[in-house]
Amino acid sequence: MLSPMRVEVSPSHDIHNFYLRWELIPEGREKAMLAALGGPLFLEIETSCVVDQAGNRLESTKLKIPIWPYPGERNRGQARFYDTDARRRFWVNLQDAVGTTVVDWLFDARPGSLKGAGKEGRSLTVAEGVRRASAPASAPGA
């Protein structure tokens, strides 16, 4: 049986923010398959309640995660949230998307299929799914 590409996550927090750090780990022949694509591959996950690098709170955004190539020896990333439920949704979407969306696309792609794609390469997009309610739900008959 092939071992799938996986994501190891490490949640943490401080007094103001919730962090999610991750490492994306291609296993088995997936690293060779990614290198054979001939161009960059990204995963874009829609999410909410993110704090960007400048400290601005973003109600909704897309986080772009490099799948291949990635900087450094290990494919690590981090995101900062101001809502714990948003962090949890992103965490679930990240693990699910890497194990299904990315791996399925990778096994369907032909070697060299991203040659000539430029710096933008190919982005696989994942919707956030269930979002936080903007207003509390009222009780029936109230």
SULCOR-V671500 format. One record per residue. N is the residue number from 1. OMEGA is omega in radians with two decimals (* if undefined). BURIAL is 1 if it has 24 or more other ideal C-beta (glycine too) atoms within 12 Angstrom, else 0. D_CENTER is the distance of its C-alpha to the mean C-alpha in Angstrom with 2 decimals. Layout:
BEGIN
N OMEGA BURIAL D_CENTER
N OMEGA BURIAL D_CENTER
END
This chain:
BEGIN
1 3.10 0 25.05
2 3.05 0 22.00
3 -3.03 0 19.55
4 2.99 1 15.99
5 -3.08 1 13.03
6 3.11 1 11.56
7 3.02 1 9.49
8 -3.10 0 11.95
9 3.11 1 11.26
10 3.10 0 13.90
11 3.05 0 14.37
12 -3.13 0 17.18
13 2.94 0 19.02
14 -3.05 0 21.98
15 -3.06 0 24.48
16 -2.96 0 22.48
17 3.03 1 18.72
18 -3.09 1 16.16
19 2.98 1 13.81
20 3.07 1 10.88
21 -3.11 1 10.94
22 2.99 1 9.34
23 3.12 1 10.60
24 -3.02 1 9.41
25 3.02 1 12.81
26 -3.08 1 14.20
27 3.09 0 17.42
28 -3.08 0 20.67
29 -3.09 0 21.13
30 3.12 1 17.50
31 3.10 0 17.78
32 3.12 0 20.93
33 3.11 1 19.54
34 3.13 1 16.72
35 -3.11 0 19.51
36 -3.13 0 21.77
37 3.10 1 19.64
38 3.13 0 21.24
39 -3.09 1 18.54
40 3.08 1 15.04
41 -3.11 1 12.01
42 3.01 1 8.70
43 3.09 1 5.64
44 -3.13 1 5.97
45 3.06 1 5.08
46 -3.14 1 8.50
47 -3.13 1 9.40
48 3.05 1 12.78
49 -3.12 1 14.90
50 3.00 1 13.16
51 -3.10 1 15.54
52 -3.07 0 15.19
53 3.12 0 16.83
54 -3.14 0 20.15
55 3.12 0 20.15
56 3.08 0 19.94
57 -3.14 0 18.68
58 -3.13 0 16.63
59 3.06 0 17.16
60 -3.13 0 14.36
61 3.01 1 12.01
62 3.05 1 8.99
63 -3.09 1 6.59
64 -3.07 0 6.70
65 3.10 1 5.38
66 3.06 1 8.54
67 3.10 1 9.10
68 -0.28 1 12.84
69 3.12 0 14.78
70 -3.12 1 13.43
71 3.09 0 15.76
72 -3.11 0 17.88
73 -3.12 0 18.64
74 -3.12 0 15.45
75 -3.10 1 11.78
76 3.11 0 11.06
77 -3.14 1 9.12
78 3.03 1 9.92
79 -3.12 1 9.67
80 -3.08 1 12.93
81 3.01 1 13.86
82 3.09 1 17.40
83 -3.08 1 17.10
84 3.11 0 16.48
85 3.10 0 15.80
86 3.11 1 12.95
87 -3.13 1 11.42
88 3.10 1 12.20
89 3.12 1 10.76
90 3.13 1 7.27
91 3.14 1 7.97
92 3.14 1 9.39
93 3.13 1 6.98
94 -3.12 1 4.29
95 3.14 1 7.69
96 -3.09 1 9.17
97 3.13 1 7.16
98 -3.10 1 7.50
99 -3.11 1 10.99
100 -3.04 0 12.07
101 -3.08 1 10.71
102 -3.10 1 10.13
103 3.11 1 13.18
104 3.12 0 15.29
105 -3.10 1 14.84
106 -3.12 1 15.60
107 3.07 0 18.69
108 -3.08 0 19.88
109 3.08 1 19.63
110 3.05 0 22.76
111 -3.14 0 23.19
112 -3.07 0 23.57
113 3.11 0 21.92
114 3.08 1 19.96
115 -3.13 0 23.12
116 3.14 0 24.17
117 3.12 0 20.81
118 -3.11 0 21.14
119 -3.11 0 18.69
120 3.12 0 16.41
121 -3.13 1 16.08
122 3.08 1 14.08
123 3.04 1 10.92
124 -3.03 1 9.64
125 3.12 0 9.02
126 3.11 1 8.15
127 -3.11 0 10.47
128 -3.10 1 10.33
129 -3.11 0 13.36
130 3.14 0 15.99
131 3.10 0 16.40
132 3.13 0 18.74
133 -3.13 0 22.31
134 3.12 0 23.83
135 3.13 0 27.24
136 3.14 0 28.48
137 3.14 0 29.83
138 -3.13 0 33.60
139 3.13 0 35.64
140 3.12 0 37.44
141 -3.12 0 40.93
142 * 0 40.34
END
